[in-house]
């Protein structure tokens, strides 16, 4: 059953019977901030930024709580039902559509200065937090998917970074006898797998759904070609033998220990491979994700883009104070004007890419190019369930349980059943 059938009546009823506990002039206002997930560098920054804000302000104090990344949707559902919870949340952009529609998030158009704020953020990321013409979160960091390259391996073998799938396949024989695979990726039954398949689908001109989101489209020519490419890489030994069981951690360990040259990753990779595996960053480069020589469907070639947004909840009693906090921490703070690898993503602020900006990111230009050409997962309420079906299809094809076409067709049938409920 579509969750809005349950939530909207409850939400409206709770608002109708709720008391007026909005802040009164002269009183200290507490703004509750829930931070979901986050790499260690981001968490450390948030703690310090909140402490600095609280020390500088006598009218607003932030109450900070860190929450597990995997509990975002459940937390938003429960707090929306009861009409009580945090005033601000840092979450994945995909929840803007579902909870914007339900009233669980607050439209930024309610703030008079939103047009000026909107102008300071990169244009293409706003579509990811939009529902029905309104925006339900401030896009703060973006995570475009790119190709991570071990330049030491490529240089020792005298190889160029591939730009197409055919060029990736052509690399394979050059690795014979080295004990190193050209490419590695998570291929297990997990969302990491879906997140590596989608950049290839988008590069080939494919999309997850048809135009009106009434049916799956990832099983079309682009999806089949992408999965056939991965299966060919696997069958020829150009992927690790155990990759069909890999999650993110196994894949990161395989690449970081010099056992594979290429992997599809993003702005988190630099900090992860250095911090967790002591990888020499002199041997890391980034490039665009390869695709077919020409798109296979009538859509432009894109790459996958995730966005982390900071959003104000629809039931907050202190929206104006929450907006002050959002702007202070996630718009005006200088950290967003200098792309920082320890933050887990690159900023969406236009000023971060102005001439003369210094950054410790390796190949920031490649990340920025991918970000400008990025396309997110569709903001469908059941997108996590749909991602699991796609991951299952990739895994079944990589293990040989089904052919690429059979696996995608089966997943599409499952997804179409999901879509029929909405």
Residue pairs with C-beta under 8 A, 6 or more apart in sequence:
1 421
2 381
2 421
2 422
3 77
3 98
3 102
3 381
4 101
4 102
6 81
7 77
7 80
7 81
7 102
7 103
7 104
8 102
8 103
10 81
11 80
11 81
11 83
11 102
11 103
11 104
11 314
11 315
12 103
14 81
14 82
14 83
14 315
15 83
15 315
18 83
21 317
22 317
22 318
23 29
23 317
23 318
23 321
28 58
28 59
28 60
28 61
29 59
29 60
29 61
29 318
29 321
30 60
30 61
30 62
30 63
30 318
31 60
31 61
31 62
31 63
31 87
31 88
31 318
31 321
31 322
31 325
32 62
32 63
32 65
32 85
32 86
32 87
32 88
33 50
33 62
33 63
33 64
33 65
33 86
33 87
33 88
33 89
33 90
33 325
34 65
34 66
34 67
34 75
34 85
34 86
34 88
34 89
34 90
35 43
35 46
35 64
35 65
35 66
35 67
35 90
36 66
36 67
36 68
36 69
36 71
36 72
36 75
36 89
36 90
36 91
36 92
37 67
37 68
37 69
37 72
38 46
38 66
38 69
38 90
38 344
39 268
39 271
39 342
39 343
39 344
40 275
40 342
41 271
41 340
41 341
41 342
41 343
41 344
42 342
42 343
42 344
43 66
45 335
45 342
45 343
46 64
46 329
47 64
49 329
49 333
49 335
50 62
50 64
50 329
53 60
53 62
53 325
53 328
53 329
54 61
54 62
59 321
60 321
60 324
60 325
62 325
65 86
67 75
72 89
72 91
72 92
72 95
73 95
73 98
73 384
75 85
75 89
76 89
76 91
76 95
76 99
76 104
77 104
78 85
79 85
79 86
79 104
79 313
79 315
80 99
80 102
80 103
80 104
80 313
80 314
80 315
83 315
84 315
85 313
85 315
86 313
87 312
87 313
87 316
87 317
87 318
87 319
87 321
87 322
87 325
88 310
88 311
88 312
88 313
88 316
88 322
88 325
88 326
89 310
89 311
89 313
90 140
90 308
90 309
90 310
90 311
91 137
91 308
91 309
91 311
92 306
92 307
92 308
92 309
93 128
93 129
93 137
93 139
93 306
93 307
93 308
93 309
93 376
93 379
94 376
94 377
94 379
94 380
94 383
94 384
95 105
95 137
95 311
95 379
96 105
96 128
96 129
96 130
96 131
96 135
96 136
96 137
96 309
96 311
96 379
97 131
97 136
97 379
97 380
97 381
98 104
98 379
98 380
98 381
99 105
99 136
99 311
99 314
100 107
100 131
100 132
100 134
100 136
101 131
101 132
102 314
103 314
104 313
104 314
104 315
105 136
105 137
105 311
105 312
105 313
105 314
106 136
106 311
106 312
106 313
106 314
106 316
106 319
106 322
107 134
107 135
107 136
108 114
108 117
108 118
108 134
108 135
108 136
108 137
108 138
108 312
109 134
109 135
110 319
111 117
111 320
111 323
114 135
117 138
117 327
117 331
118 126
118 135
120 331
120 349
120 350
120 351
121 138
121 139
121 348
121 349
121 350
122 139
122 142
122 348
122 349
122 350
122 371
122 372
124 371
124 372
124 374
125 139
125 142
125 305
125 307
125 348
125 371
125 374
126 135
126 139
127 376
128 139
128 305
128 307
128 309
128 376
128 379
129 135
129 136
129 137
129 138
129 139
129 307
129 309
129 311
130 136
131 379
136 309
136 311
137 309
137 310
137 311
138 309
138 310
138 311
138 326
138 330
138 331
139 307
139 308
139 309
139 348
140 307
140 308
140 309
140 310
140 330
140 336
140 347
140 348
141 307
141 308
141 343
141 344
141 345
141 346
141 347
141 348
142 305
142 306
142 307
142 308
142 345
142 346
142 347
142 348
142 371
142 374
143 266
143 267
143 268
143 305
143 306
143 307
143 308
143 344
143 345
143 346
144 266
144 267
144 303
144 304
144 305
144 346
144 367
144 370
144 371
144 373
144 374
145 195
145 196
145 198
145 199
145 264
145 265
145 266
145 289
145 303
145 304
145 305
145 370
145 374
146 264
146 265
146 266
146 286
146 287
146 288
146 289
146 303
146 366
146 367
146 370
147 161
147 262
147 263
147 264
147 265
147 286
147 287
147 288
147 289
147 290
148 255
148 262
148 263
148 264
148 265
148 269
148 284
148 285
148 286
149 161
149 261
149 262
149 284
149 285
149 286
149 287
150 255
150 258
150 260
150 261
150 262
150 283
150 284
151 282
151 283
151 284
151 285
152 258
152 280
152 283
153 180
153 258
153 261
153 283
154 160
154 161
154 261
157 174
157 175
157 178
159 171
159 174
159 261
160 167
161 285
161 287
162 168
162 170
162 171
162 262
162 290
163 287
163 288
163 290
164 290
164 291
164 292
164 293
165 229
165 290
165 291
165 292
166 292
166 293
167 290
168 182
168 183
168 229
168 233
168 238
168 262
168 290
169 229
169 232
169 233
169 236
169 238
171 182
171 238
171 261
172 182
172 233
172 236
172 237
172 238
174 182
175 181
175 182
175 238
175 261
179 259
180 258
180 259
180 260
180 261
181 237
181 238
181 239
181 240
181 259
181 260
181 261
182 233
182 238
182 260
182 261
182 262
183 233
183 238
183 239
183 260
183 261
183 262
183 263
184 239
184 240
184 243
184 246
184 251
184 254
184 255
184 259
184 260
184 262
184 263
185 193
185 196
185 230
185 239
185 243
185 246
185 251
185 263
185 264
186 192
186 193
186 195
186 196
186 243
186 246
186 247
186 248
186 250
186 251
187 193
187 196
187 230
187 234
187 239
187 243
187 244
187 245
187 246
187 394
187 395
187 398
188 244
188 245
188 246
188 247
188 391
188 395
189 388
189 391
189 392
189 395
190 247
190 248
190 391
191 384
191 387
191 388
191 391
192 246
192 247
192 248
192 251
192 391
193 390
193 391
193 394
193 395
194 387
194 388
194 390
194 391
194 394
195 304
195 387
196 264
197 226
197 227
197 230
197 390
197 391
197 394
198 208
198 304
198 377
198 390
199 264
199 289
199 303
199 304
200 226
200 229
200 230
200 264
200 289
200 291
201 207
201 208
201 218
201 222
201 223
201 226
202 301
202 302
202 303
202 304
202 375
203 226
203 289
203 290
203 291
203 292
203 295
203 301
203 302
203 303
204 221
204 222
204 223
204 225
204 226
204 291
204 292
204 295
204 296
204 297
204 301
205 222
205 295
205 296
205 297
205 298
205 299
205 300
205 301
206 217
206 218
206 220
206 221
206 222
206 223
206 226
206 296
206 297
206 299
207 217
207 218
207 222
207 297
207 299
208 216
208 217
208 218
208 377
208 378
208 386
208 390
209 215
209 216
209 217
209 378
209 380
209 419
210 216
210 217
213 378
213 380
213 419
214 419
215 412
215 416
215 419
216 411
216 412
216 415
216 416
216 419
217 223
218 390
218 408
218 411
218 412
218 415
219 405
219 408
219 409
219 411
219 412
220 297
221 296
221 297
222 295
222 296
222 297
223 408
224 404
224 405
224 408
225 292
225 296
227 393
227 394
227 397
227 404
227 407
227 408
228 404
230 239
230 394
230 397
230 398
231 397
231 398
231 404
233 239
234 243
234 244
234 398
239 398
240 246
240 254
240 259
240 260
242 250
243 251
243 254
243 398
244 395
244 398
244 399
246 254
251 263
252 269
252 272
252 273
252 276
252 277
253 277
254 260
255 263
255 273
256 273
256 276
256 277
256 279
257 277
263 269
264 289
266 306
266 345
266 367
267 341
267 344
267 345
267 346
267 361
267 367
268 344
268 345
269 284
269 286
270 281
270 284
270 341
270 361
270 362
271 341
271 342
271 344
273 279
273 281
273 284
274 281
281 362
284 362
285 362
285 363
286 362
286 363
286 366
286 367
287 363
287 366
288 303
288 366
288 369
288 370
289 303
289 370
291 301
295 301
301 373
302 373
302 374
302 375
303 370
303 373
303 374
303 375
304 374
304 375
304 376
304 377
305 370
305 371
305 374
305 375
305 376
306 345
306 376
306 377
307 348
307 376
308 345
310 326
310 329
310 330
312 319
312 322
312 323
312 326
316 322
330 336
331 349
335 343
336 347
336 348
336 349
336 351
336 352
337 347
337 349
337 351
337 352
337 357
338 352
338 357
338 358
338 359
339 346
339 347
339 352
339 357
339 359
339 360
339 361
339 364
339 367
340 359
340 360
340 361
341 360
341 361
341 362
346 352
346 361
346 364
346 367
346 368
346 371
351 357
352 359
353 368
361 367
377 383
377 387
380 386
380 419
380 422
381 422
382 418
382 419
382 421
382 422
385 418
386 415
386 418
389 411
389 414
389 415
389 418
390 411
390 415
392 407
392 411
393 402
393 407
393 408
393 410
393 411
394 407
396 402
396 406
396 407
396 410
397 403
397 404
397 407
397 408
401 407
402 410
